[in-house]
């Protein structure tokens, strides 16, 4: 019998995540959580139902549903919620599309989603709650830390280091041996040829730092 799973999120990215889960065939999706739009409770969504928000978690646990997978792209939110979800006793599921190519020695953390057409080459480590999106490629000996979102069509060269919570926009390219600091955002179509510090926004060809990406969460 398959384990049952709830997807936290009920927008566009959740559609992709649900498709990956169903294609992989390890879990049965019993519903979706929307913690922002309370009026959507009981709405039919992606072949299932929106169950409500986080207030549903205790009932889900009591029903024997102990696995959650995040279905939204916000890096900071995924990082913040991961510890809280675990503190409630839940396990973060991992989903890898059958049409992704992942080398046998790649390490993949809990909560990570790898979409169709993605390629991850040998000696690479992928952290927890990472999104390797559609047709992105991560070459040999890369290190992608927790909470990153590697958007569709991104290409990382060999030995690239991507810090915690980094978002790399659609179609960006990062050349070999580059480090991108935690919390930074790389714009759509950027070509990254030089190191990127923490908590900045960088884009262009070649990419350059445009402004701070630091946010006061206090």
NUVO-73033 format. One record per residue (C-alpha): residue in three letters; x, y, z. Coordinates in steps of 0.5 Angstrom, whole numbers, padded with zeros to 4 digits. Example, Ala and Ser with C-alpha at 12.3 -4.5 7.8 and 13.67 -1.06 7.14 Angstrom:
2
+-----+-------+-------+-------+
!   r !  east ! north !    up !
+-----+-------+-------+-------+
! Ala !  0025 ! -0009 !  0016 !
! Ser !  0027 ! -0002 !  0014 !
+-----+-------+-------+-------+
//
This chain:
218
+-----+-------+-------+-------+
!   r !  east ! north !    up !
+-----+-------+-------+-------+
! Unk !  0000 !  0000 !  0000 !
! Unk !  0003 !  0007 ! -0002 !
! Unk !  0004 !  0012 !  0004 !
! Unk ! -0001 !  0018 !  0004 !
! Unk !  0001 !  0025 !  0002 !
! Unk ! -0001 !  0032 !  0003 !
! Unk !  0002 !  0038 ! -0002 !
! Unk !  0002 !  0044 !  0002 !
! Unk !  0001 !  0050 ! -0004 !
! Unk ! -0005 !  0050 ! -0009 !
! Unk ! -0003 !  0054 ! -0014 !
! Unk !  0001 !  0053 ! -0021 !
! Unk !  0008 !  0050 ! -0018 !
! Unk !  0003 !  0045 ! -0014 !
! Unk !  0000 !  0043 ! -0021 !
! Unk !  0008 !  0041 ! -0023 !
! Unk !  0009 !  0038 ! -0016 !
! Unk !  0003 !  0034 ! -0016 !
! Unk !  0004 !  0031 ! -0023 !
! Unk !  0011 !  0029 ! -0021 !
! Unk !  0009 !  0025 ! -0015 !
! Unk !  0003 !  0022 ! -0019 !
! Unk !  0009 !  0020 ! -0024 !
! Unk !  0013 !  0017 ! -0019 !
! Unk !  0008 !  0013 ! -0016 !
! Unk !  0011 !  0013 ! -0009 !
! Unk !  0005 !  0017 ! -0006 !
! Unk ! -0002 !  0018 ! -0006 !
! Unk ! -0004 !  0025 ! -0006 !
! Unk ! -0010 !  0026 ! -0001 !
! Unk ! -0011 !  0033 ! -0002 !
! Unk ! -0008 !  0040 ! -0002 !
! Unk ! -0007 !  0046 !  0004 !
! Unk ! -0008 !  0053 !  0002 !
! Unk ! -0005 !  0057 !  0008 !
! Unk ! -0007 !  0064 !  0005 !
! Unk ! -0014 !  0063 !  0002 !
! Unk ! -0019 !  0060 !  0007 !
! Unk ! -0025 !  0061 !  0002 !
! Unk ! -0022 !  0056 ! -0002 !
! Unk ! -0023 !  0050 !  0003 !
! Unk ! -0027 !  0044 ! -0001 !
! Unk ! -0025 !  0047 ! -0008 !
! Unk ! -0023 !  0042 ! -0013 !
! Unk ! -0016 !  0042 ! -0015 !
! Unk ! -0011 !  0038 ! -0019 !
! Unk ! -0015 !  0032 ! -0019 !
! Unk ! -0016 !  0032 ! -0011 !
! Unk ! -0019 !  0037 ! -0006 !
! Unk ! -0016 !  0043 ! -0002 !
! Unk ! -0017 !  0041 !  0005 !
! Unk ! -0016 !  0048 !  0008 !
! Unk ! -0010 !  0051 !  0012 !
! Unk ! -0005 !  0049 !  0017 !
! Unk ! -0010 !  0048 !  0022 !
! Unk ! -0012 !  0041 !  0018 !
! Unk ! -0005 !  0038 !  0020 !
! Unk ! -0007 !  0035 !  0027 !
! Unk ! -0013 !  0032 !  0024 !
! Unk ! -0009 !  0029 !  0018 !
! Unk ! -0004 !  0027 !  0023 !
! Unk ! -0009 !  0023 !  0027 !
! Unk ! -0011 !  0020 !  0020 !
! Unk ! -0004 !  0017 !  0019 !
! Unk ! -0002 !  0022 !  0014 !
! Unk !  0005 !  0024 !  0016 !
! Unk !  0008 !  0026 !  0010 !
! Unk !  0008 !  0033 !  0007 !
! Unk !  0011 !  0036 !  0000 !
! Unk !  0011 !  0043 ! -0001 !
! Unk !  0008 !  0046 ! -0007 !
! Unk !  0010 !  0053 ! -0008 !
! Unk !  0017 !  0056 ! -0010 !
! Unk !  0018 !  0062 ! -0005 !
! Unk !  0025 !  0060 ! -0002 !
! Unk !  0025 !  0063 !  0005 !
! Unk !  0018 !  0060 !  0006 !
! Unk !  0020 !  0053 !  0005 !
! Unk !  0026 !  0054 !  0009 !
! Unk !  0022 !  0057 !  0015 !
! Unk !  0016 !  0052 !  0014 !
! Unk !  0021 !  0046 !  0014 !
! Unk !  0023 !  0046 !  0021 !
! Unk !  0016 !  0048 !  0024 !
! Unk !  0013 !  0042 !  0020 !
! Unk !  0018 !  0037 !  0023 !
! Unk !  0016 !  0040 !  0030 !
! Unk !  0009 !  0038 !  0029 !
! Unk !  0012 !  0031 !  0027 !
! Unk !  0011 !  0031 !  0020 !
! Unk !  0016 !  0028 !  0015 !
! Unk !  0018 !  0032 !  0009 !
! Unk !  0017 !  0027 !  0002 !
! Unk !  0022 !  0028 ! -0004 !
! Unk !  0019 !  0027 ! -0011 !
! Unk !  0024 !  0026 ! -0017 !
! Unk !  0020 !  0026 ! -0024 !
! Unk !  0022 !  0019 ! -0028 !
! Unk !  0024 !  0023 ! -0034 !
! Unk !  0029 !  0027 ! -0030 !
! Unk !  0037 !  0024 ! -0030 !
! Unk !  0040 !  0024 ! -0024 !
! Unk !  0047 !  0020 ! -0023 !
! Unk !  0047 !  0014 ! -0018 !
! Unk !  0052 !  0018 ! -0013 !
! Unk !  0048 !  0024 ! -0012 !
! Unk !  0046 !  0026 ! -0005 !
! Unk !  0039 !  0029 ! -0005 !
! Unk !  0036 !  0032 !  0002 !
! Unk !  0029 !  0031 !  0004 !
! Unk !  0023 !  0035 !  0001 !
! Unk !  0027 !  0036 ! -0005 !
! Unk !  0023 !  0036 ! -0012 !
! Unk !  0026 !  0035 ! -0019 !
! Unk !  0022 !  0036 ! -0025 !
! Unk !  0022 !  0033 ! -0032 !
! Unk !  0028 !  0034 ! -0036 !
! Unk !  0032 !  0036 ! -0031 !
! Unk !  0040 !  0033 ! -0031 !
! Unk !  0044 !  0032 ! -0025 !
! Unk !  0051 !  0030 ! -0026 !
! Unk !  0056 !  0026 ! -0021 !
! Unk !  0059 !  0028 ! -0015 !
! Unk !  0053 !  0033 ! -0014 !
! Unk !  0050 !  0034 ! -0007 !
! Unk !  0043 !  0037 ! -0007 !
! Unk !  0040 !  0040 !  0000 !
! Unk !  0033 !  0040 !  0003 !
! Unk !  0027 !  0043 !  0000 !
! Unk !  0031 !  0045 ! -0006 !
! Unk !  0027 !  0045 ! -0013 !
! Unk !  0031 !  0043 ! -0019 !
! Unk !  0026 !  0045 ! -0024 !
! Unk !  0024 !  0043 ! -0031 !
! Unk !  0030 !  0042 ! -0036 !
! Unk !  0035 !  0045 ! -0031 !
! Unk !  0042 !  0042 ! -0031 !
! Unk !  0047 !  0041 ! -0025 !
! Unk !  0053 !  0039 ! -0027 !
! Unk !  0059 !  0035 ! -0024 !
! Unk !  0061 !  0036 ! -0017 !
! Unk !  0056 !  0042 ! -0015 !
! Unk !  0053 !  0044 ! -0008 !
! Unk !  0046 !  0046 ! -0008 !
! Unk !  0044 !  0048 ! -0001 !
! Unk !  0038 !  0048 !  0003 !
! Unk !  0032 !  0052 !  0000 !
! Unk !  0034 !  0054 ! -0007 !
! Unk !  0030 !  0054 ! -0013 !
! Unk !  0034 !  0053 ! -0020 !
! Unk !  0028 !  0055 ! -0025 !
! Unk !  0027 !  0052 ! -0031 !
! Unk !  0032 !  0052 ! -0036 !
! Unk !  0038 !  0054 ! -0032 !
! Unk !  0045 !  0051 ! -0033 !
! Unk !  0050 !  0050 ! -0027 !
! Unk !  0057 !  0049 ! -0030 !
! Unk !  0062 !  0044 ! -0026 !
! Unk !  0063 !  0045 ! -0019 !
! Unk !  0058 !  0051 ! -0018 !
! Unk !  0056 !  0052 ! -0010 !
! Unk !  0050 !  0055 ! -0009 !
! Unk !  0048 !  0058 ! -0002 !
! Unk !  0042 !  0057 !  0002 !
! Unk !  0036 !  0060 ! -0001 !
! Unk !  0038 !  0062 ! -0007 !
! Unk !  0033 !  0063 ! -0013 !
! Unk !  0036 !  0063 ! -0020 !
! Unk !  0031 !  0065 ! -0025 !
! Unk !  0029 !  0062 ! -0032 !
! Unk !  0035 !  0060 ! -0037 !
! Unk !  0040 !  0063 ! -0033 !
! Unk !  0047 !  0060 ! -0034 !
! Unk !  0053 !  0060 ! -0029 !
! Unk !  0060 !  0058 ! -0031 !
! Unk !  0064 !  0053 ! -0028 !
! Unk !  0067 !  0054 ! -0020 !
! Unk !  0063 !  0060 ! -0019 !
! Unk !  0060 !  0061 ! -0012 !
! Unk !  0053 !  0064 ! -0011 !
! Unk !  0052 !  0067 ! -0004 !
! Unk !  0046 !  0065 !  0001 !
! Unk !  0040 !  0069 !  0000 !
! Unk !  0041 !  0072 ! -0007 !
! Unk !  0037 !  0072 ! -0013 !
! Unk !  0040 !  0071 ! -0020 !
! Unk !  0035 !  0074 ! -0026 !
! Unk !  0032 !  0071 ! -0032 !
! Unk !  0037 !  0070 ! -0037 !
! Unk !  0043 !  0072 ! -0033 !
! Unk !  0050 !  0069 ! -0035 !
! Unk !  0054 !  0069 ! -0028 !
! Unk !  0062 !  0069 ! -0030 !
! Unk !  0064 !  0072 ! -0023 !
! Unk !  0062 !  0070 ! -0015 !
! Unk !  0056 !  0073 ! -0013 !
! Unk !  0056 !  0075 ! -0005 !
! Unk !  0050 !  0074 !  0000 !
! Unk !  0043 !  0077 !  0000 !
! Unk !  0044 !  0081 ! -0007 !
! Unk !  0040 !  0081 ! -0014 !
! Unk !  0044 !  0080 ! -0020 !
! Unk !  0042 !  0080 ! -0027 !
! Unk !  0045 !  0081 ! -0034 !
! Unk !  0050 !  0079 ! -0039 !
! Unk !  0055 !  0078 ! -0035 !
! Unk !  0051 !  0079 ! -0029 !
! Unk !  0052 !  0084 ! -0024 !
! Unk !  0050 !  0086 ! -0017 !
! Unk !  0044 !  0091 ! -0018 !
! Unk !  0041 !  0092 ! -0011 !
! Unk !  0041 !  0088 ! -0004 !
! Unk !  0036 !  0082 ! -0003 !
! Unk !  0036 !  0083 !  0004 !
! Unk !  0029 !  0083 !  0008 !
! Unk !  0028 !  0085 !  0015 !
! Unk !  0024 !  0079 !  0017 !
! Unk !  0023 !  0082 !  0024 !
+-----+-------+-------+-------+
//
